[in-house]
Amino acid sequence: MAGVQLIQEQDAAAAFKQGVVENLQVIGDANGWYYTFQVRDPITGSIQTFRTKTSRGHAKCWSQPSTLFRHLQDVFGVARGSWHIKQAES
């Protein structure tokens, strides 16, 4: 996952609350389901991609996509969208 930064859940929540998330992707791979999101740097205009991590610093994932979607709704208020779910590249 080159170029993806792991961040704490509360930092992700702040980005969603501020309305700066531009792109949210749901991805499934052999380890489970996870999401990434992108935020544009207001100064440089470059796009940064983030993924949340556990309290132990590992990349967070869910075993079922339905649980992940419920998490996105409950924690970040994402209630609808156009989803293009993709399998991660191996």
C-alpha positions in Angstrom: 0.0 0.0 0.0 2.5 2.6 -1.1 1.6 6.2 -0.4 -1.1 5.4 2.2 -0.6 6.9 5.7 -2.0 5.1 8.8 -3.8 7.5 11.2 -5.8 7.3 14.3 -9.6 7.0 14.1 -10.2 10.4 15.8 -8.0 12.1 13.1 -10.1 10.4 10.4 -13.3 11.5 12.2 -12.0 15.1 12.2 -11.4 15.0 8.5 -14.9 13.8 7.8 -16.4 16.3 10.2 -14.5 19.2 8.5 -15.8 18.0 5.1 -12.3 17.7 3.6 -12.6 14.0 2.5 -12.6 13.9 -1.3 -12.7 10.3 -2.1 -13.6 7.2 0.0 -12.8 3.7 -1.3 -13.9 0.4 0.2 -11.4 -2.3 -0.5 -11.4 -6.1 0.1 -8.4 -8.3 0.2 -7.3 -11.6 1.8 -7.1 -10.0 5.2 -10.5 -8.4 5.2 -12.3 -5.2 4.3 -11.0 -1.7 4.9 -11.4 1.8 3.6 -9.1 4.5 2.4 -9.9 8.2 2.0 -8.2 11.1 0.3 -7.6 14.7 1.5 -6.2 17.5 -0.5 -3.4 19.6 1.1 -4.8 23.1 1.2 -1.3 24.7 0.5 0.2 22.4 -2.1 -2.9 20.9 -3.6 -1.4 17.4 -3.4 -3.6 14.6 -2.5 -2.8 12.4 0.5 -4.4 9.0 1.1 -5.1 7.7 4.6 -6.2 4.5 6.3 -7.1 4.1 10.0 -5.0 2.1 12.4 -5.8 0.1 15.5 -4.7 1.3 19.0 -1.7 -1.0 18.5 -0.7 0.7 15.3 -1.8 -2.0 12.8 -3.9 -1.3 9.8 -7.6 -1.6 10.8 -9.8 -4.0 8.8 -13.2 -5.7 9.1 -14.2 -9.3 8.3 -17.5 -8.4 6.8 -18.3 -5.4 4.4 -21.6 -4.9 6.1 -19.9 -4.2 9.4 -17.5 -1.8 7.7 -20.4 0.1 6.1 -22.2 0.3 9.5 -19.0 1.7 11.0 -18.7 4.3 8.3 -22.3 5.4 9.0 -22.1 5.3 12.8 -18.7 7.0 13.2 -18.4 9.3 10.2 -22.0 9.9 9.2 -21.5 8.3 5.7 -25.1 7.3 4.9 -25.0 7.0 1.2 -22.8 7.1 -1.8 -21.9 5.5 -5.1 -19.7 2.6 -4.2 -17.2 1.0 -6.5 -15.9 -1.8 -4.3 -12.7 -3.3 -5.6 -10.4 -6.1 -4.7 -7.0 -5.0 -3.6 -4.1 -5.8 -6.0 -1.9 -8.6 -4.9 
